[in-house]
Amino acid sequence: MGHGLESSQFFCRPRRTSPKLGEAQASQALDPVLRQIGKTDDYGALKALARALQALPIKLGEAQASQALVLVLKQIGKAGHP
């Protein structure tokens, strides 16, 4: 997409250091994480939020996953790479 980032630089396997969330809790956490992604143009914050999104133990539907990816990439484009 021309953002100058390799996916491995931004997205990586999250570390599991917190207690596991149940599916209901993870679903409740999804919308606030996506809202914060849409509000920030700080690269470091976006990186942390993308990792938080990856760490949620839920399966996104194809439309949800696509929407989340587009949102993250849009905000990365605004933030630029440090």
C-alpha positions in Angstrom: 0.0 0.0 0.0 3.0 2.3 -0.2 3.2 3.2 3.5 6.9 2.3 3.7 6.4 -0.3 6.3 6.8 -4.0 6.2 4.0 -5.8 8.1 6.6 -7.4 10.3 7.7 -4.0 11.5 4.2 -3.0 12.7 2.4 -6.2 13.3 4.0 -8.9 15.4 2.9 -11.7 17.6 1.6 -10.1 20.8 3.0 -11.1 24.1 0.4 -12.7 26.4 1.2 -11.2 29.8 -2.3 -10.4 30.9 -5.1 -12.7 32.0 -7.1 -14.3 29.2 -10.3 -12.5 28.4 -13.5 -14.3 27.7 -15.1 -13.9 24.4 -17.7 -11.6 25.8 -15.1 -9.3 27.4 -13.0 -9.4 24.2 -16.0 -8.4 22.1 -16.7 -5.5 24.5 -13.0 -4.4 24.2 -13.0 -4.4 20.4 -15.1 -1.3 19.7 -13.1 1.0 22.1 -9.8 -0.2 20.6 -11.0 0.5 17.1 -12.3 3.9 18.2 -8.9 4.8 19.6 -7.2 3.6 16.4 -9.4 6.0 14.5 -8.6 8.9 16.8 -4.8 8.7 16.9 -2.1 9.6 14.4 0.7 8.8 16.8 2.8 5.9 15.4 3.7 4.4 18.7 0.1 4.5 20.0 -1.1 3.0 16.7 1.5 0.2 17.1 0.3 -0.5 20.7 -3.3 -0.4 19.7 -2.7 -2.8 16.7 -1.0 -5.2 19.1 -4.0 -4.9 21.5 -6.3 -5.7 18.6 -4.3 -8.8 17.7 -4.3 -9.9 21.3 -8.0 -10.0 21.6 -9.1 -13.6 21.6 -12.0 -13.2 19.1 -12.4 -14.2 15.6 -13.3 -11.3 13.4 -15.6 -11.8 10.5 -14.2 -11.0 7.0 -16.0 -7.6 7.0 -14.8 -6.7 10.5 -11.2 -7.8 9.8 -11.2 -5.8 6.6 -12.6 -2.7 8.3 -10.1 -2.9 11.1 -7.2 -3.3 8.6 -8.3 -0.4 6.5 -8.7 1.8 9.6 -5.2 0.9 10.9 -3.5 1.4 7.5 -5.4 4.8 7.0 -4.1 6.0 10.4 -0.6 4.7 9.7 -0.6 6.8 6.5 -1.6 9.9 8.5 1.0 9.2 11.2 3.9 8.3 9.0 6.8 6.2 10.1 9.2 7.7 12.7 
